[in-house]
Amino acid sequence: MEIADWRAKIDGLDEQIVKLLCERAAAAAAIGELKAKTGGNIYEPDREQNVLAHVQSCNTGELPPAQLTVIYERIMDVMRGLQRRA
Ligand SMILES: O=C(O)C(=O)C[C@]1(C(=O)O)C=C[C@@H](O)C=C1
């Protein structure tokens, strides 16, 4: 494949990634609303460690583990921000 073909593939993958990130954000927002009602903490470090372990178990090997952790730490940071704004 040429660069243009790989870029078209990346565009298609990005469409799926953004759709899934939006679904994840909606789930995190729903959790945030429940926490607001029950007085739960937005930041749950134990759960975040479980999420990080789970995504490592899904890694098929193309992403270095440390980089996958960086990506997910950032995602969860954004999710916490959404929960604080709700
Ligand atoms: O599971 C939760 O309690 C959430 O609020 C979701 C989530 C996440 O994005 O996965 C976000 C913030 C918490 O610190 C832990 C996990």
PDB file of the backbone (N, CA, C, O) and the ligand in Angstrom, with CONECT records:
HET    LIG  A 101      16
ATOM      1  N   MET A   1       0.841  -1.203   0.000  1.00  0.00           N
ATOM      2  CA  MET A   1       0.000   0.000   0.000  1.00  0.00           C
ATOM      3  C   MET A   1       0.880   1.259   0.000  1.00  0.00           C
ATOM      4  O   MET A   1       2.001   1.257   0.508  1.00  0.00           O
ATOM      5  N   GLU A   2       0.340   2.318  -0.580  1.00  0.00           N
ATOM      6  CA  GLU A   2       1.041   3.613  -0.585  1.00  0.00           C
ATOM      7  C   GLU A   2       0.669   4.391   0.686  1.00  0.00           C
ATOM      8  O   GLU A   2      -0.223   3.994   1.436  1.00  0.00           O
ATOM      9  N   ILE A   3       1.383   5.521   0.911  1.00  0.00           N
ATOM     10  CA  ILE A   3       1.094   6.351   2.098  1.00  0.00           C
ATOM     11  C   ILE A   3      -0.378   6.772   2.107  1.00  0.00           C
ATOM     12  O   ILE A   3      -1.031   6.745   3.150  1.00  0.00           O
ATOM     13  N   ALA A   4      -0.900   7.164   0.924  1.00  0.00           N
ATOM     14  CA  ALA A   4      -2.299   7.622   0.872  1.00  0.00           C
ATOM     15  C   ALA A   4      -3.261   6.526   1.308  1.00  0.00           C
ATOM     16  O   ALA A   4      -4.281   6.794   1.943  1.00  0.00           O
ATOM     17  N   ASP A   5      -2.924   5.284   0.958  1.00  0.00           N
ATOM     18  CA  ASP A   5      -3.789   4.160   1.356  1.00  0.00           C
ATOM     19  C   ASP A   5      -3.742   3.964   2.878  1.00  0.00           C
ATOM     20  O   ASP A   5      -4.771   3.753   3.520  1.00  0.00           O
ATOM     21  N   TRP A   6      -2.536   4.038   3.438  1.00  0.00           N
ATOM     22  CA  TRP A   6      -2.412   3.893   4.904  1.00  0.00           C
ATOM     23  C   TRP A   6      -3.133   5.039   5.605  1.00  0.00           C
ATOM     24  O   TRP A   6      -3.748   4.842   6.653  1.00  0.00           O
ATOM     25  N   ARG A   7      -3.058   6.251   5.017  1.00  0.00           N
ATOM     26  CA  ARG A   7      -3.734   7.392   5.648  1.00  0.00           C
ATOM     27  C   ARG A   7      -5.252   7.221   5.597  1.00  0.00           C
ATOM     28  O   ARG A   7      -5.958   7.580   6.539  1.00  0.00           O
ATOM     29  N   ALA A   8      -5.744   6.671   4.490  1.00  0.00           N
ATOM     30  CA  ALA A   8      -7.191   6.404   4.404  1.00  0.00           C
ATOM     31  C   ALA A   8      -7.582   5.379   5.463  1.00  0.00           C
ATOM     32  O   ALA A   8      -8.641   5.482   6.081  1.00  0.00           O
ATOM     33  N   LYS A   9      -6.713   4.391   5.664  1.00  0.00           N
ATOM     34  CA  LYS A   9      -6.988   3.394   6.713  1.00  0.00           C
ATOM     35  C   LYS A   9      -7.006   4.062   8.085  1.00  0.00           C
ATOM     36  O   LYS A   9      -7.887   3.790   8.902  1.00  0.00           O
ATOM     37  N   ILE A  10      -6.028   4.941   8.337  1.00  0.00           N
ATOM     38  CA  ILE A  10      -5.981   5.658   9.622  1.00  0.00           C
ATOM     39  C   ILE A  10      -7.230   6.514   9.801  1.00  0.00           C
ATOM     40  O   ILE A  10      -7.787   6.566  10.897  1.00  0.00           O
ATOM     41  N   ASP A  11      -7.674   7.183   8.748  1.00  0.00           N
ATOM     42  CA  ASP A  11      -8.900   8.005   8.863  1.00  0.00           C
ATOM     43  C   ASP A  11     -10.090   7.138   9.284  1.00  0.00           C
ATOM     44  O   ASP A  11     -10.882   7.530  10.141  1.00  0.00           O
ATOM     45  N   GLY A  12     -10.204   5.971   8.679  1.00  0.00           N
ATOM     46  CA  GLY A  12     -11.309   5.078   9.027  1.00  0.00           C
ATOM     47  C   GLY A  12     -11.198   4.589  10.465  1.00  0.00           C
ATOM     48  O   GLY A  12     -12.194   4.511  11.184  1.00  0.00           O
ATOM     49  N   LEU A  13      -9.968   4.258  10.879  1.00  0.00           N
ATOM     50  CA  LEU A  13      -9.761   3.816  12.270  1.00  0.00           C
ATOM     51  C   LEU A  13     -10.064   4.946  13.241  1.00  0.00           C
ATOM     52  O   LEU A  13     -10.663   4.723  14.293  1.00  0.00           O
ATOM     53  N   ASP A  14      -9.649   6.170  12.888  1.00  0.00           N
ATOM     54  CA  ASP A  14      -9.918   7.313  13.776  1.00  0.00           C
ATOM     55  C   ASP A  14     -11.417   7.537  13.941  1.00  0.00           C
ATOM     56  O   ASP A  14     -11.876   7.900  15.024  1.00  0.00           O
ATOM     57  N   GLU A  15     -12.177   7.322  12.876  1.00  0.00           N
ATOM     58  CA  GLU A  15     -13.644   7.460  12.997  1.00  0.00           C
ATOM     59  C   GLU A  15     -14.180   6.494  14.048  1.00  0.00           C
ATOM     60  O   GLU A  15     -15.031   6.852  14.863  1.00  0.00           O
ATOM     61  N   GLN A  16     -13.666   5.259  14.014  1.00  0.00           N
ATOM     62  CA  GLN A  16     -14.120   4.272  15.008  1.00  0.00           C
ATOM     63  C   GLN A  16     -13.639   4.633  16.410  1.00  0.00           C
ATOM     64  O   GLN A  16     -14.383   4.499  17.382  1.00  0.00           O
ATOM     65  N   ILE A  17     -12.388   5.092  16.508  1.00  0.00           N
ATOM     66  CA  ILE A  17     -11.824   5.434  17.828  1.00  0.00           C
ATOM     67  C   ILE A  17     -12.621   6.574  18.471  1.00  0.00           C
ATOM     68  O   ILE A  17     -12.948   6.518  19.656  1.00  0.00           O
ATOM     69  N   VAL A  18     -12.932   7.613  17.675  1.00  0.00           N
ATOM     70  CA  VAL A  18     -13.663   8.760  18.238  1.00  0.00           C
ATOM     71  C   VAL A  18     -15.066   8.339  18.666  1.00  0.00           C
ATOM     72  O   VAL A  18     -15.564   8.766  19.707  1.00  0.00           O
ATOM     73  N   LYS A  19     -15.700   7.488  17.841  1.00  0.00           N
ATOM     74  CA  LYS A  19     -17.041   7.004  18.212  1.00  0.00           C
ATOM     75  C   LYS A  19     -16.972   6.256  19.547  1.00  0.00           C
ATOM     76  O   LYS A  19     -17.819   6.458  20.417  1.00  0.00           O
ATOM     77  N   LEU A  20     -15.981   5.407  19.706  1.00  0.00           N
ATOM     78  CA  LEU A  20     -15.841   4.649  20.952  1.00  0.00           C
ATOM     79  C   LEU A  20     -15.473   5.551  22.122  1.00  0.00           C
ATOM     80  O   LEU A  20     -15.939   5.339  23.242  1.00  0.00           O
ATOM     81  N   LEU A  21     -14.638   6.557  21.869  1.00  0.00           N
ATOM     82  CA  LEU A  21     -14.295   7.498  22.939  1.00  0.00           C
ATOM     83  C   LEU A  21     -15.533   8.263  23.400  1.00  0.00           C
ATOM     84  O   LEU A  21     -15.698   8.531  24.590  1.00  0.00           O
ATOM     85  N   CYS A  22     -16.404   8.614  22.445  1.00  0.00           N
ATOM     86  CA  CYS A  22     -17.646   9.305  22.813  1.00  0.00           C
ATOM     87  C   CYS A  22     -18.541   8.383  23.643  1.00  0.00           C
ATOM     88  O   CYS A  22     -19.162   8.822  24.610  1.00  0.00           O
ATOM     89  N   GLU A  23     -18.604   7.116  23.265  1.00  0.00           N
ATOM     90  CA  GLU A  23     -19.394   6.152  24.058  1.00  0.00           C
ATOM     91  C   GLU A  23     -18.802   6.012  25.455  1.00  0.00           C
ATOM     92  O   GLU A  23     -19.530   5.941  26.445  1.00  0.00           O
ATOM     93  N   ARG A  24     -17.468   5.973  25.523  1.00  0.00           N
ATOM     94  CA  ARG A  24     -16.796   5.862  26.825  1.00  0.00           C
ATOM     95  C   ARG A  24     -17.073   7.102  27.663  1.00  0.00           C
ATOM     96  O   ARG A  24     -17.300   7.007  28.869  1.00  0.00           O
ATOM     97  N   ALA A  25     -17.054   8.261  27.022  1.00  0.00           N
ATOM     98  CA  ALA A  25     -17.316   9.511  27.744  1.00  0.00           C
ATOM     99  C   ALA A  25     -18.735   9.518  28.300  1.00  0.00           C
ATOM    100  O   ALA A  25     -18.963   9.981  29.418  1.00  0.00           O
ATOM    101  N   ALA A  26     -19.690   9.007  27.525  1.00  0.00           N
ATOM    102  CA  ALA A  26     -21.081   8.962  27.999  1.00  0.00           C
ATOM    103  C   ALA A  26     -21.190   8.044  29.217  1.00  0.00           C
ATOM    104  O   ALA A  26     -21.908   8.354  30.167  1.00  0.00           O
ATOM    105  N   ALA A  27     -20.474   6.906  29.189  1.00  0.00           N
ATOM    106  CA  ALA A  27     -20.499   5.984  30.333  1.00  0.00           C
ATOM    107  C   ALA A  27     -19.861   6.643  31.556  1.00  0.00           C
ATOM    108  O   ALA A  27     -20.379   6.538  32.668  1.00  0.00           O
ATOM    109  N   ALA A  28     -18.740   7.317  31.340  1.00  0.00           N
ATOM    110  CA  ALA A  28     -18.064   7.988  32.457  1.00  0.00           C
ATOM    111  C   ALA A  28     -18.944   9.104  33.019  1.00  0.00           C
ATOM    112  O   ALA A  28     -18.989   9.312  34.231  1.00  0.00           O
ATOM    113  N   ALA A  29     -19.645   9.824  32.135  1.00  0.00           N
ATOM    114  CA  ALA A  29     -20.536  10.895  32.595  1.00  0.00           C
ATOM    115  C   ALA A  29     -21.674  10.318  33.431  1.00  0.00           C
ATOM    116  O   ALA A  29     -22.075  10.902  34.438  1.00  0.00           O
ATOM    117  N   ALA A  30     -22.192   9.160  33.002  1.00  0.00           N
ATOM    118  CA  ALA A  30     -23.268   8.513  33.768  1.00  0.00           C
ATOM    119  C   ALA A  30     -22.762   8.098  35.150  1.00  0.00           C
ATOM    120  O   ALA A  30     -23.459   8.270  36.150  1.00  0.00           O
ATOM    121  N   ILE A  31     -21.548   7.553  35.198  1.00  0.00           N
ATOM    122  CA  ILE A  31     -20.949   7.204  36.497  1.00  0.00           C
ATOM    123  C   ILE A  31     -20.780   8.466  37.336  1.00  0.00           C
ATOM    124  O   ILE A  31     -21.031   8.459  38.541  1.00  0.00           O
ATOM    125  N   GLY A  32     -20.351   9.549  36.689  1.00  0.00           N
ATOM    126  CA  GLY A  32     -20.152  10.812  37.410  1.00  0.00           C
ATOM    127  C   GLY A  32     -21.440  11.312  38.048  1.00  0.00           C
ATOM    128  O   GLY A  32     -21.433  11.823  39.168  1.00  0.00           O
ATOM    129  N   GLU A  33     -22.548  11.161  37.322  1.00  0.00           N
ATOM    130  CA  GLU A  33     -23.840  11.598  37.879  1.00  0.00           C
ATOM    131  C   GLU A  33     -24.219  10.750  39.089  1.00  0.00           C
ATOM    132  O   GLU A  33     -24.711  11.269  40.091  1.00  0.00           O
ATOM    133  N   LEU A  34     -23.985   9.434  38.987  1.00  0.00           N
ATOM    134  CA  LEU A  34     -24.283   8.553  40.128  1.00  0.00           C
ATOM    135  C   LEU A  34     -23.408   8.905  41.329  1.00  0.00           C
ATOM    136  O   LEU A  34     -23.874   8.912  42.469  1.00  0.00           O
ATOM    137  N   LYS A  35     -22.123   9.200  41.057  1.00  0.00           N
ATOM    138  CA  LYS A  35     -21.224   9.578  42.154  1.00  0.00           C
ATOM    139  C   LYS A  35     -21.676  10.887  42.791  1.00  0.00           C
ATOM    140  O   LYS A  35     -21.592  11.054  44.008  1.00  0.00           O
ATOM    141  N   ALA A  36     -22.161  11.824  41.957  1.00  0.00           N
ATOM    142  CA  ALA A  36     -22.623  13.111  42.494  1.00  0.00           C
ATOM    143  C   ALA A  36     -23.814  12.893  43.429  1.00  0.00           C
ATOM    144  O   ALA A  36     -23.954  13.566  44.449  1.00  0.00           O
ATOM    145  N   LYS A  37     -24.671  11.931  43.054  1.00  0.00           N
ATOM    146  CA  LYS A  37     -25.862  11.656  43.884  1.00  0.00           C
ATOM    147  C   LYS A  37     -25.488  10.963  45.200  1.00  0.00           C
ATOM    148  O   LYS A  37     -26.085  11.220  46.245  1.00  0.00           O
ATOM    149  N   THR A  38     -24.484  10.079  45.121  1.00  0.00           N
ATOM    150  CA  THR A  38     -24.171   9.253  46.294  1.00  0.00           C
ATOM    151  C   THR A  38     -22.969   9.775  47.072  1.00  0.00           C
ATOM    152  O   THR A  38     -22.599   9.210  48.101  1.00  0.00           O
ATOM    153  N   GLY A  39     -22.355  10.860  46.580  1.00  0.00           N
ATOM    154  CA  GLY A  39     -21.190  11.416  47.277  1.00  0.00           C
ATOM    155  C   GLY A  39     -19.922  10.619  47.047  1.00  0.00           C
ATOM    156  O   GLY A  39     -18.993  10.690  47.852  1.00  0.00           O
ATOM    157  N   GLY A  40     -19.865   9.856  45.953  1.00  0.00           N
ATOM    158  CA  GLY A  40     -18.655   9.073  45.647  1.00  0.00           C
ATOM    159  C   GLY A  40     -17.534   9.951  45.111  1.00  0.00           C
ATOM    160  O   GLY A  40     -17.776  11.032  44.575  1.00  0.00           O
ATOM    161  N   ASN A  41     -16.293   9.466  45.265  1.00  0.00           N
ATOM    162  CA  ASN A  41     -15.139  10.217  44.754  1.00  0.00           C
ATOM    163  C   ASN A  41     -15.039  10.086  43.243  1.00  0.00           C
ATOM    164  O   ASN A  41     -15.210   8.999  42.691  1.00  0.00           O
ATOM    165  N   ILE A  42     -14.761  11.201  42.581  1.00  0.00           N
ATOM    166  CA  ILE A  42     -14.544  11.141  41.134  1.00  0.00           C
ATOM    167  C   ILE A  42     -13.281  10.321  40.849  1.00  0.00           C
ATOM    168  O   ILE A  42     -13.289   9.451  39.978  1.00  0.00           O
ATOM    169  N   TYR A  43     -12.211  10.592  41.573  1.00  0.00           N
ATOM    170  CA  TYR A  43     -10.948   9.889  41.353  1.00  0.00           C
ATOM    171  C   TYR A  43     -10.941   8.586  42.151  1.00  0.00           C
ATOM    172  O   TYR A  43     -11.007   8.593  43.380  1.00  0.00           O
ATOM    173  N   GLU A  44     -10.861   7.475  41.431  1.00  0.00           N
ATOM    174  CA  GLU A  44     -10.851   6.141  42.048  1.00  0.00           C
ATOM    175  C   GLU A  44      -9.569   5.423  41.597  1.00  0.00           C
ATOM    176  O   GLU A  44      -9.584   4.689  40.609  1.00  0.00           O
ATOM    177  N   PRO A  45      -8.461   5.636  42.324  1.00  0.00           N
ATOM    178  CA  PRO A  45      -7.171   5.089  41.866  1.00  0.00           C
ATOM    179  C   PRO A  45      -7.155   3.573  41.702  1.00  0.00           C
ATOM    180  O   PRO A  45      -6.517   3.056  40.785  1.00  0.00           O
ATOM    181  N   ASP A  46      -7.859   2.851  42.594  1.00  0.00           N
ATOM    182  CA  ASP A  46      -7.854   1.380  42.469  1.00  0.00           C
ATOM    183  C   ASP A  46      -8.518   0.949  41.164  1.00  0.00           C
ATOM    184  O   ASP A  46      -8.030   0.056  40.470  1.00  0.00           O
ATOM    185  N   ARG A  47      -9.649   1.603  40.837  1.00  0.00           N
ATOM    186  CA  ARG A  47     -10.340   1.285  39.578  1.00  0.00           C
ATOM    187  C   ARG A  47      -9.449   1.650  38.381  1.00  0.00           C
ATOM    188  O   ARG A  47      -9.407   0.923  37.389  1.00  0.00           O
ATOM    189  N   GLU A  48      -8.753   2.758  38.480  1.00  0.00           N
ATOM    190  CA  GLU A  48      -7.875   3.144  37.359  1.00  0.00           C
ATOM    191  C   GLU A  48      -6.765   2.117  37.159  1.00  0.00           C
ATOM    192  O   GLU A  48      -6.389   1.826  36.024  1.00  0.00           O
ATOM    193  N   GLN A  49      -6.237   1.564  38.253  1.00  0.00           N
ATOM    194  CA  GLN A  49      -5.219   0.514  38.118  1.00  0.00           C
ATOM    195  C   GLN A  49      -5.812  -0.717  37.431  1.00  0.00           C
ATOM    196  O   GLN A  49      -5.153  -1.361  36.614  1.00  0.00           O
ATOM    197  N   ASN A  50      -7.072  -1.037  37.772  1.00  0.00           N
ATOM    198  CA  ASN A  50      -7.731  -2.180  37.115  1.00  0.00           C
ATOM    199  C   ASN A  50      -7.934  -1.922  35.624  1.00  0.00           C
ATOM    200  O   ASN A  50      -7.738  -2.812  34.796  1.00  0.00           O
ATOM    201  N   VAL A  51      -8.335  -0.678  35.289  1.00  0.00           N
ATOM    202  CA  VAL A  51      -8.514  -0.333  33.875  1.00  0.00           C
ATOM    203  C   VAL A  51      -7.178  -0.468  33.133  1.00  0.00           C
ATOM    204  O   VAL A  51      -7.123  -1.006  32.027  1.00  0.00           O
ATOM    205  N   LEU A  52      -6.112   0.025  33.754  1.00  0.00           N
ATOM    206  CA  LEU A  52      -4.794  -0.049  33.097  1.00  0.00           C
ATOM    207  C   LEU A  52      -4.364  -1.503  32.900  1.00  0.00           C
ATOM    208  O   LEU A  52      -3.810  -1.854  31.859  1.00  0.00           O
ATOM    209  N   ALA A  53      -4.620  -2.341  33.900  1.00  0.00           N
ATOM    210  CA  ALA A  53      -4.260  -3.765  33.769  1.00  0.00           C
ATOM    211  C   ALA A  53      -5.104  -4.423  32.680  1.00  0.00           C
ATOM    212  O   ALA A  53      -4.609  -5.239  31.903  1.00  0.00           O
ATOM    213  N   HIS A  54      -6.396  -4.052  32.634  1.00  0.00           N
ATOM    214  CA  HIS A  54      -7.285  -4.661  31.639  1.00  0.00           C
ATOM    215  C   HIS A  54      -6.843  -4.305  30.221  1.00  0.00           C
ATOM    216  O   HIS A  54      -6.776  -5.172  29.349  1.00  0.00           O
ATOM    217  N   VAL A  55      -6.542  -3.018  29.994  1.00  0.00           N
ATOM    218  CA  VAL A  55      -6.156  -2.646  28.618  1.00  0.00           C
ATOM    219  C   VAL A  55      -4.814  -3.274  28.235  1.00  0.00           C
ATOM    220  O   VAL A  55      -4.577  -3.576  27.066  1.00  0.00           O
ATOM    221  N   GLN A  56      -3.934  -3.470  29.231  1.00  0.00           N
ATOM    222  CA  GLN A  56      -2.669  -4.160  28.905  1.00  0.00           C
ATOM    223  C   GLN A  56      -2.961  -5.584  28.448  1.00  0.00           C
ATOM    224  O   GLN A  56      -2.282  -6.113  27.568  1.00  0.00           O
ATOM    225  N   SER A  57      -3.974  -6.198  29.049  1.00  0.00           N
ATOM    226  CA  SER A  57      -4.304  -7.579  28.677  1.00  0.00           C
ATOM    227  C   SER A  57      -4.905  -7.653  27.273  1.00  0.00           C
ATOM    228  O   SER A  57      -4.920  -8.716  26.653  1.00  0.00           O
ATOM    229  N   CYS A  58      -5.401  -6.508  26.774  1.00  0.00           N
ATOM    230  CA  CYS A  58      -5.983  -6.455  25.414  1.00  0.00           C
ATOM    231  C   CYS A  58      -4.929  -6.094  24.360  1.00  0.00           C
ATOM    232  O   CYS A  58      -5.192  -6.196  23.162  1.00  0.00           O
ATOM    233  N   ASN A  59      -3.746  -5.675  24.800  1.00  0.00           N
ATOM    234  CA  ASN A  59      -2.717  -5.199  23.855  1.00  0.00           C
ATOM    235  C   ASN A  59      -2.205  -6.372  23.020  1.00  0.00           C
ATOM    236  O   ASN A  59      -1.695  -7.359  23.550  1.00  0.00           O
ATOM    237  N   THR A  60      -2.354  -6.237  21.699  1.00  0.00           N
ATOM    238  CA  THR A  60      -1.901  -7.323  20.826  1.00  0.00           C
ATOM    239  C   THR A  60      -0.412  -7.195  20.495  1.00  0.00           C
ATOM    240  O   THR A  60       0.131  -8.004  19.742  1.00  0.00           O
ATOM    241  N   GLY A  61       0.245  -6.181  21.058  1.00  0.00           N
ATOM    242  CA  GLY A  61       1.699  -6.130  20.978  1.00  0.00           C
ATOM    243  C   GLY A  61       2.280  -4.983  20.173  1.00  0.00           C
ATOM    244  O   GLY A  61       3.473  -4.699  20.280  1.00  0.00           O
ATOM    245  N   GLU A  62       1.458  -4.316  19.368  1.00  0.00           N
ATOM    246  CA  GLU A  62       1.996  -3.248  18.528  1.00  0.00           C
ATOM    247  C   GLU A  62       2.340  -2.001  19.338  1.00  0.00           C
ATOM    248  O   GLU A  62       3.219  -1.227  18.960  1.00  0.00           O
ATOM    249  N   LEU A  63       1.630  -1.814  20.473  1.00  0.00           N
ATOM    250  CA  LEU A  63       1.871  -0.635  21.309  1.00  0.00           C
ATOM    251  C   LEU A  63       2.775  -1.031  22.476  1.00  0.00           C
ATOM    252  O   LEU A  63       2.479  -1.997  23.180  1.00  0.00           O
ATOM    253  N   PRO A  64       3.879  -0.295  22.694  1.00  0.00           N
ATOM    254  CA  PRO A  64       4.677  -0.567  23.897  1.00  0.00           C
ATOM    255  C   PRO A  64       3.802  -0.350  25.136  1.00  0.00           C
ATOM    256  O   PRO A  64       3.069   0.637  25.195  1.00  0.00           O
ATOM    257  N   PRO A  65       3.860  -1.248  26.125  1.00  0.00           N
ATOM    258  CA  PRO A  65       3.002  -1.140  27.307  1.00  0.00           C
ATOM    259  C   PRO A  65       3.043   0.241  27.959  1.00  0.00           C
ATOM    260  O   PRO A  65       2.002   0.761  28.360  1.00  0.00           O
ATOM    261  N   ALA A  66       4.208   0.832  28.069  1.00  0.00           N
ATOM    262  CA  ALA A  66       4.304   2.144  28.733  1.00  0.00           C
ATOM    263  C   ALA A  66       3.520   3.201  27.959  1.00  0.00           C
ATOM    264  O   ALA A  66       2.926   4.097  28.559  1.00  0.00           O
ATOM    265  N   GLN A  67       3.516   3.099  26.620  1.00  0.00           N
ATOM    266  CA  GLN A  67       2.798   4.087  25.802  1.00  0.00           C
ATOM    267  C   GLN A  67       1.289   3.873  25.908  1.00  0.00           C
ATOM    268  O   GLN A  67       0.523   4.837  25.915  1.00  0.00           O
ATOM    269  N   LEU A  68       0.861   2.607  25.990  1.00  0.00           N
ATOM    270  CA  LEU A  68      -0.567   2.330  26.177  1.00  0.00           C
ATOM    271  C   LEU A  68      -1.025   2.906  27.523  1.00  0.00           C
ATOM    272  O   LEU A  68      -2.121   3.457  27.629  1.00  0.00           O
ATOM    273  N   THR A  69      -0.184   2.772  28.536  1.00  0.00           N
ATOM    274  CA  THR A  69      -0.513   3.347  29.845  1.00  0.00           C
ATOM    275  C   THR A  69      -0.634   4.868  29.744  1.00  0.00           C
ATOM    276  O   THR A  69      -1.564   5.449  30.304  1.00  0.00           O
ATOM    277  N   VAL A  70       0.287   5.513  29.044  1.00  0.00           N
ATOM    278  CA  VAL A  70       0.226   6.975  28.876  1.00  0.00           C
ATOM    279  C   VAL A  70      -1.102   7.383  28.229  1.00  0.00           C
ATOM    280  O   VAL A  70      -1.754   8.327  28.675  1.00  0.00           O
ATOM    281  N   ILE A  71      -1.493   6.661  27.175  1.00  0.00           N
ATOM    282  CA  ILE A  71      -2.740   6.976  26.465  1.00  0.00           C
ATOM    283  C   ILE A  71      -3.931   6.846  27.417  1.00  0.00           C
ATOM    284  O   ILE A  71      -4.801   7.716  27.460  1.00  0.00           O
ATOM    285  N   TYR A  72      -3.958   5.749  28.179  1.00  0.00           N
ATOM    286  CA  TYR A  72      -5.129   5.527  29.052  1.00  0.00           C
ATOM    287  C   TYR A  72      -5.139   6.432  30.270  1.00  0.00           C
ATOM    288  O   TYR A  72      -6.205   6.808  30.758  1.00  0.00           O
ATOM    289  N   GLU A  73      -3.952   6.787  30.769  1.00  0.00           N
ATOM    290  CA  GLU A  73      -3.929   7.765  31.866  1.00  0.00           C
ATOM    291  C   GLU A  73      -4.525   9.090  31.388  1.00  0.00           C
ATOM    292  O   GLU A  73      -5.248   9.762  32.124  1.00  0.00           O
ATOM    293  N   ARG A  74      -4.209   9.452  30.148  1.00  0.00           N
ATOM    294  CA  ARG A  74      -4.733  10.711  29.587  1.00  0.00           C
ATOM    295  C   ARG A  74      -6.250  10.607  29.382  1.00  0.00           C
ATOM    296  O   ARG A  74      -6.997  11.533  29.698  1.00  0.00           O
ATOM    297  N   ILE A  75      -6.688   9.459  28.846  1.00  0.00           N
ATOM    298  CA  ILE A  75      -8.132   9.263  28.633  1.00  0.00           C
ATOM    299  C   ILE A  75      -8.870   9.401  29.969  1.00  0.00           C
ATOM    300  O   ILE A  75      -9.883  10.097  30.051  1.00  0.00           O
ATOM    301  N   MET A  76      -8.372   8.750  30.998  1.00  0.00           N
ATOM    302  CA  MET A  76      -9.087   8.801  32.282  1.00  0.00           C
ATOM    303  C   MET A  76      -9.006  10.190  32.907  1.00  0.00           C
ATOM    304  O   MET A  76      -9.924  10.605  33.615  1.00  0.00           O
ATOM    305  N   ASP A  77      -7.921  10.905  32.651  1.00  0.00           N
ATOM    306  CA  ASP A  77      -7.822  12.303  33.102  1.00  0.00           C
ATOM    307  C   ASP A  77      -8.931  13.132  32.447  1.00  0.00           C
ATOM    308  O   ASP A  77      -9.586  13.937  33.110  1.00  0.00           O
ATOM    309  N   VAL A  78      -9.135  12.932  31.150  1.00  0.00           N
ATOM    310  CA  VAL A  78     -10.206  13.655  30.431  1.00  0.00           C
ATOM    311  C   VAL A  78     -11.578  13.256  30.991  1.00  0.00           C
ATOM    312  O   VAL A  78     -12.446  14.107  31.185  1.00  0.00           O
ATOM    313  N   MET A  79     -11.763  11.963  31.247  1.00  0.00           N
ATOM    314  CA  MET A  79     -13.054  11.487  31.785  1.00  0.00           C
ATOM    315  C   MET A  79     -13.340  12.131  33.141  1.00  0.00           C
ATOM    316  O   MET A  79     -14.467  12.545  33.415  1.00  0.00           O
ATOM    317  N   ARG A  80     -12.300  12.213  33.994  1.00  0.00           N
ATOM    318  CA  ARG A  80     -12.498  12.865  35.297  1.00  0.00           C
ATOM    319  C   ARG A  80     -12.894  14.320  35.112  1.00  0.00           C
ATOM    320  O   ARG A  80     -13.716  14.844  35.863  1.00  0.00           O
ATOM    321  N   GLY A  81     -12.310  14.971  34.113  1.00  0.00           N
ATOM    322  CA  GLY A  81     -12.664  16.364  33.834  1.00  0.00           C
ATOM    323  C   GLY A  81     -14.128  16.492  33.422  1.00  0.00           C
ATOM    324  O   GLY A  81     -14.817  17.424  33.835  1.00  0.00           O
ATOM    325  N   LEU A  82     -14.599  15.545  32.603  1.00  0.00           N
ATOM    326  CA  LEU A  82     -16.014  15.554  32.184  1.00  0.00           C
ATOM    327  C   LEU A  82     -16.914  15.360  33.403  1.00  0.00           C
ATOM    328  O   LEU A  82     -17.949  16.015  33.522  1.00  0.00           O
ATOM    329  N   GLN A  83     -16.524  14.473  34.295  1.00  0.00           N
ATOM    330  CA  GLN A  83     -17.332  14.213  35.487  1.00  0.00           C
ATOM    331  C   GLN A  83     -17.380  15.445  36.384  1.00  0.00           C
ATOM    332  O   GLN A  83     -18.407  15.720  37.004  1.00  0.00           O
ATOM    333  N   ARG A  84     -16.287  16.182  36.456  1.00  0.00           N
ATOM    334  CA  ARG A  84     -16.277  17.384  37.314  1.00  0.00           C
ATOM    335  C   ARG A  84     -17.165  18.482  36.730  1.00  0.00           C
ATOM    336  O   ARG A  84     -17.734  19.286  37.468  1.00  0.00           O
ATOM    337  N   ARG A  85     -17.278  18.510  35.410  1.00  0.00           N
ATOM    338  CA  ARG A  85     -18.094  19.564  34.770  1.00  0.00           C
ATOM    339  C   ARG A  85     -19.588  19.257  34.847  1.00  0.00           C
ATOM    340  O   ARG A  85     -20.422  20.148  34.689  1.00  0.00           O
ATOM    341  N   ALA A  86     -19.926  17.957  35.098  1.00  0.00           N
ATOM    342  CA  ALA A  86     -21.350  17.561  35.074  1.00  0.00           C
ATOM    343  C   ALA A  86     -22.090  18.127  36.287  1.00  0.00           C
ATOM    344  O   ALA A  86     -23.291  17.901  36.438  1.00  0.00           O
TER     345      ALA A  86
HETATM  346  O1  LIG A 101     -15.026   3.742  37.163  1.00  0.00           O
HETATM  347  C1  LIG A 101     -15.196   4.884  37.630  1.00  0.00           C
HETATM  348  O2  LIG A 101     -15.420   5.074  38.831  1.00  0.00           O
HETATM  349  C2  LIG A 101     -15.117   6.053  36.750  1.00  0.00           C
HETATM  350  O3  LIG A 101     -15.421   7.155  37.173  1.00  0.00           O
HETATM  351  C3  LIG A 101     -14.586   5.886  35.364  1.00  0.00           C
HETATM  352  C4  LIG A 101     -13.080   6.164  35.298  1.00  0.00           C
HETATM  353  C5  LIG A 101     -12.652   5.796  33.839  1.00  0.00           C
HETATM  354  O4  LIG A 101     -12.598   6.706  33.006  1.00  0.00           O
HETATM  355  O5  LIG A 101     -12.435   4.604  33.581  1.00  0.00           O
HETATM  356  C6  LIG A 101     -12.820   7.600  35.575  1.00  0.00           C
HETATM  357  C7  LIG A 101     -12.421   8.053  36.799  1.00  0.00           C
HETATM  358  C8  LIG A 101     -12.071   7.175  37.917  1.00  0.00           C
HETATM  359  O6  LIG A 101     -10.927   7.607  38.582  1.00  0.00           O
HETATM  360  C9  LIG A 101     -11.979   5.762  37.491  1.00  0.00           C
HETATM  361  C10 LIG A 101     -12.353   5.313  36.265  1.00  0.00           C
CONECT  346  347
CONECT  347  346  348  349
CONECT  348  347
CONECT  349  347  350  351
CONECT  350  349
CONECT  351  349  352
CONECT  352  351  353  356  361
CONECT  353  352  354  355
CONECT  354  353
CONECT  355  353
CONECT  356  352  357
CONECT  357  356  358
CONECT  358  357  359  360
CONECT  359  358
CONECT  360  358  361
CONECT  361  352  360
END
